[in-house]
Amino acid sequence: MSKTNTLWVEKYRPALLDNYIGNEHLKKQIDRNIEENDLPHYLFYGGAGTGKTTLAKILVKNIDCDYLYINASDETGVDNIRTKIKGFAMTYSTAISNIKIVILDECDYMSASAQAALRNLMESYSSHCKFILTCNYKEKVIDPLQSRCQDYELIPPNRAEVGKHCVKVLEQENVEYDIETIATIIDACYPDIRRVINYLQKQSIDGKLNSGVEELRDSDYKLKLIELLGDKSLNKKDAFVAVRKLLMKNKVRDFTPLFSLMYDRLDKLADKGSQKADIILLLARYQNMDSLAVDKEINIMAMFVEILGVLK
């Protein structure tokens, strides 16, 4: 483990677009915008730890500009818009680019009145002040703000890319590791890359990566769920009750990582080829239905009823 107290998640946060993992199409678009000196307002949205804030900070570092960073989850009210942001936006930049940028992190925490006030600022000062908004839940951002931005969903890099990044971090920190432990940590934390790196640092003790597999399994519902489905000692009824209790306890809102992990761990769920084929078809069908479901938990439980019918 590093002898300094530096957080790895900050120490290894990329400062250049070339070092940013994933979202290649978006990186090319941003590169083009910078080269042409034609920046729009951006809205980056996606799950926690997928690189929204990192990308916003990389962008301002690659431009000679004045910028203001605000975590909107701490400053949610309209008064903040009228004072701090307006005071910054209304003056012209002293930088060579003549551009100012406001990063509003976690803007989905802002009140409706604050978002409405922000809409007017984005219009009034768009000639010299650009806004980068980030959020976890795009639907919480009012339509007038969305329409003023180029919006991009940030897709987390795949597990293999995250694994390579983990290996790079551990080797630079002179920490011994094994691939299986890294894979377990990624499975538990994915797609939250920030959580992956934080857990790597937490488990790196005396120059060695300790798995803490039991702690991970107990803390992450996805690993526990796969364990329940693969438990041959449970009958169909008991497995159903256990899965439902697990989902209710964890209050899951987004099942996208679960679909992905179940597909990757298919060999641990089913022994027979016909079972695997049936489960793949169920995953595909219910993942598609998930995007349309009003109550996602009901949808996912309906899937488990069918999967348990295949396995038990």
C-alpha positions in Angstrom: 0.0 0.0 0.0 1.2 3.5 -0.7 3.0 5.2 2.2 1.2 8.4 1.6 -2.4 9.1 2.8 -3.5 10.0 -0.7 -6.8 8.5 -1.7 -6.2 6.2 -4.7 -9.5 7.3 -6.3 -8.0 10.8 -6.5 -4.4 9.8 -7.2 -5.4 7.8 -10.2 -8.2 10.0 -11.5 -7.2 10.6 -15.2 -6.3 14.2 -16.1 -6.2 13.7 -19.9 -8.8 12.4 -22.3 -6.4 9.8 -23.6 -6.2 8.2 -20.1 -10.0 8.2 -19.6 -11.4 4.7 -19.9 -14.4 4.0 -22.0 -17.0 6.2 -23.8 -14.8 6.5 -26.9 -17.5 8.2 -29.0 -17.9 10.9 -26.4 -14.2 11.5 -26.0 -14.0 12.0 -29.8 -16.9 14.5 -29.7 -15.4 16.5 -26.9 -12.0 16.5 -28.6 -13.7 17.9 -31.7 -15.5 20.6 -29.7 -12.3 21.7 -28.0 -10.3 21.8 -31.3 -13.1 23.9 -33.0 -13.5 26.1 -29.9 -17.2 25.4 -30.1 -18.4 24.1 -26.7 -22.1 23.4 -26.1 -23.7 23.0 -22.7 -23.2 19.4 -21.6 -25.4 17.0 -19.5 -23.5 13.9 -18.4 -25.8 11.3 -16.8 -25.3 7.7 -15.5 -24.8 5.6 -12.4 -22.6 6.5 -9.5 -18.8 6.1 -10.1 -19.1 5.9 -13.9 -16.8 9.0 -14.5 -19.2 11.9 -15.0 -17.3 14.3 -12.7 -13.9 13.1 -13.9 -14.9 13.8 -17.5 -16.1 17.3 -16.6 -12.9 18.1 -14.8 -10.8 16.7 -17.7 -12.6 19.0 -20.1 -11.9 22.2 -18.1 -8.2 21.1 -17.7 -7.9 20.9 -21.5 -9.1 24.4 -22.0 -7.6 27.7 -20.9 -10.7 28.9 -19.1 -12.0 30.2 -15.8 -14.3 27.7 -14.2 -16.5 27.3 -11.1 -17.3 23.9 -9.5 -20.4 23.4 -7.4 -21.7 20.3 -5.9 -25.4 20.9 -6.3 -26.3 18.2 -3.7 -24.8 20.6 -1.1 -26.2 23.8 -2.6 -29.7 23.0 -3.9 -31.6 26.3 -3.5 -32.5 29.1 -5.9 -30.5 31.7 -3.9 -27.3 29.9 -4.8 -28.2 30.3 -8.5 -29.0 34.0 -8.1 -25.8 34.8 -6.2 -22.8 32.5 -6.7 -23.5 31.2 -10.2 -24.9 34.4 -11.7 -22.1 36.4 -10.2 -19.6 34.2 -11.9 -21.4 33.9 -15.2 -22.2 37.5 -15.8 -18.6 38.7 -15.9 -16.3 38.0 -18.8 -13.3 35.6 -18.6 -9.7 36.7 -18.2 -8.5 33.5 -19.8 -7.1 33.3 -23.4 -10.1 31.3 -24.5 -12.5 34.0 -23.3 -14.6 31.1 -22.0 -16.0 30.4 -18.5 -17.4 27.0 -17.5 -19.7 26.1 -14.6 -19.6 22.5 -13.5 -22.8 21.7 -11.6 -22.2 18.2 -10.1 -25.2 16.2 -9.1 -27.6 18.7 -10.5 -30.6 16.3 -10.1 -30.5 17.3 -6.4 -31.4 20.9 -7.3 -34.9 22.1 -6.5 -37.3 22.8 -9.4 -37.1 26.5 -8.8 -33.3 26.5 -8.8 -33.4 24.5 -12.1 -35.8 27.1 -13.6 -33.5 29.9 -12.6 -30.5 28.1 -14.1 -32.4 27.8 -17.4 -32.5 31.6 -17.7 -28.8 31.9 -16.9 -27.8 29.4 -19.5 -29.6 31.4 -22.1 -28.5 34.8 -21.0 -24.7 34.1 -20.8 -24.3 31.3 -23.4 -21.9 33.4 -25.5 -19.1 33.2 -23.0 -20.2 30.9 -20.2 -20.9 27.2 -20.7 -22.4 24.7 -18.3 -21.5 21.1 -17.6 -24.3 19.3 -15.7 -23.9 15.9 -14.2 -26.5 13.7 -12.6 -27.4 10.1 -11.8 -31.1 10.4 -12.8 -31.7 12.4 -15.9 -35.5 12.2 -15.4 -35.1 14.5 -12.4 -33.7 17.3 -14.6 -36.4 19.5 -16.0 -37.0 19.3 -19.8 -36.0 23.0 -20.5 -32.5 22.3 -19.1 -32.2 19.0 -21.0 -33.1 20.7 -24.2 -30.4 23.3 -23.8 -27.7 20.7 -23.4 -26.0 18.0 -25.4 -26.8 15.0 -23.2 -24.7 11.9 -23.0 -25.2 8.8 -21.0 -21.9 7.6 -19.6 -21.5 3.9 -20.0 -19.0 2.3 -17.6 -16.1 0.5 -19.2 -16.4 -3.3 -19.3 -15.1 -5.5 -16.6 -12.0 -6.5 -18.5 -11.0 -2.8 -18.9 -11.7 -2.1 -15.2 -9.5 -5.2 -14.4 -6.6 -3.8 -16.4 -6.9 -0.5 -14.6 -6.9 -2.3 -11.2 -3.8 -4.2 -12.1 -2.1 -1.0 -13.2 -3.0 0.7 -9.9 -1.9 -2.2 -7.7 1.4 -2.6 -9.6 2.2 1.1 -9.2 1.4 0.8 -5.5 3.7 -2.3 -5.3 0.8 -4.5 -4.0 0.8 -8.2 -4.6 -2.5 -9.5 -6.0 -4.2 -12.4 -7.7 -6.7 -12.1 -10.6 -9.5 -14.0 -8.8 -9.6 -11.5 -6.0 -9.6 -8.6 -8.4 -12.5 -10.2 -10.3 -14.5 -10.7 -7.1 -14.1 -7.1 -6.1 -15.1 -5.9 -9.6 -18.2 -8.2 -9.6 -19.3 -6.8 -6.2 -18.7 -3.1 -7.0 -19.3 -2.8 -10.8 -20.3 -0.5 -12.4 -19.2 1.9 -9.7 -15.5 2.3 -10.7 -14.9 4.7 -7.7 -16.1 2.0 -5.3 -13.8 -0.6 -7.0 -10.7 1.6 -6.5 -11.7 2.5 -2.9 -12.2 -1.2 -2.1 -8.8 -2.0 -3.6 -7.2 0.5 -1.3 -9.1 -0.7 1.7 -8.0 -4.3 1.2 -4.4 -3.6 0.4 -2.6 -4.2 3.6 1.1 -4.6 4.1 1.8 -4.8 0.4 -0.8 -7.5 -0.3 -4.4 -7.5 -1.6 -6.7 -9.3 0.8 -9.9 -10.5 -0.7 -12.4 -10.0 2.1 -14.7 -12.2 -0.1 -17.2 -13.0 2.7 -17.5 -9.3 3.6 -18.1 -8.5 -0.1 -20.6 -11.2 -0.5 -22.6 -10.1 2.5 -22.5 -6.4 1.5 -23.3 -6.8 -2.2 -26.8 -8.1 -3.0 -25.8 -9.3 -6.5 -23.2 -11.8 -5.3 -25.6 -12.9 -2.5 -28.4 -13.4 -5.0 -26.3 -15.5 -7.3 -25.3 -17.6 -4.3 -29.0 -18.1 -3.4 -29.9 -19.1 -6.9 -27.1 -21.7 -7.1 -27.9 -23.2 -3.7 -29.2 -26.7 -4.4 -30.2 -27.2 -0.8 -33.0 -24.6 -1.2 -36.3 -25.7 -2.7 -38.2 -23.3 -5.1 -40.4 -21.8 -2.5 -37.6 -21.1 0.0 -35.3 -19.7 -2.7 -38.1 -17.4 -3.9 -38.7 -16.0 -0.4 -35.0 -15.5 0.2 -34.5 -13.6 -3.1 -37.6 -11.4 -2.4 -36.3 -10.5 1.1 -32.9 -9.7 -0.3 -34.2 -7.3 -2.9 -36.6 -5.6 -0.4 -33.8 -5.2 2.1 -31.4 -3.6 -0.4 -34.1 -1.3 -2.0 -32.5 -1.7 -5.5 -33.5 0.9 -8.1 -31.3 -0.1 -11.0 -31.1 -3.8 -12.0 -28.8 -3.2 -15.0 -25.6 -4.5 -13.3 -27.5 -7.6 -12.1 -28.5 -8.6 -15.6 -24.9 -8.2 -16.7 -23.4 -10.2 -13.8 -26.0 -13.0 -14.1 -25.0 -13.5 -17.7 -21.3 -13.4 -16.8 -21.8 -15.9 -14.0 -24.1 -18.2 -15.9 -21.9 -21.3 -15.3 -22.4 -20.9 -11.6 -26.1 -20.7 -11.9 -26.8 -23.6 -14.2 -25.2 -27.0 -15.0 -27.1 -28.0 -18.1 -26.8 -26.4 -21.5 -30.5 -26.3 -21.9 -30.9 -24.4 -18.6 -28.3 -21.9 -19.6 -30.1 -21.3 -22.9 -33.4 -20.8 -21.2 -31.9 -18.3 -18.6 -30.2 -16.3 -21.4 -33.6 -15.9 -23.1 -35.2 -14.8 -19.8 -32.4 -12.3 -19.1 -32.8 -10.8 -22.6 -36.6 -10.6 -22.3 -36.8 -9.1 -18.8 -33.9 -6.7 -19.4 -35.9 -5.3 -22.3 -39.0 -5.1 -20.2 -37.1 -3.5 -17.3 -36.7 -0.3 -19.3 -40.5 0.0 -19.6 -41.6 -1.3 -16.2 -43.3 1.1 -13.8 -42.3 -1.1 -10.8 -38.9 -2.6 -11.6 -38.9 -4.9 -8.5 -42.1 -6.6 -9.7 -40.6 -7.1 -13.1 -37.4 -8.6 -11.7 -39.3 -10.9 -9.3 -41.4 -12.2 -12.2 -38.1 -13.1 -13.9 -36.9 -14.9 -10.9 -40.1 -16.9 -10.7 -39.3 -18.2 -14.2 -35.6 -18.7 -13.5 -36.3 -20.7 -10.4 -38.7 -22.8 -12.5 -35.8 -23.6 -14.8 -33.3 -24.3 -12.0 -35.4 -26.1 -9.4 
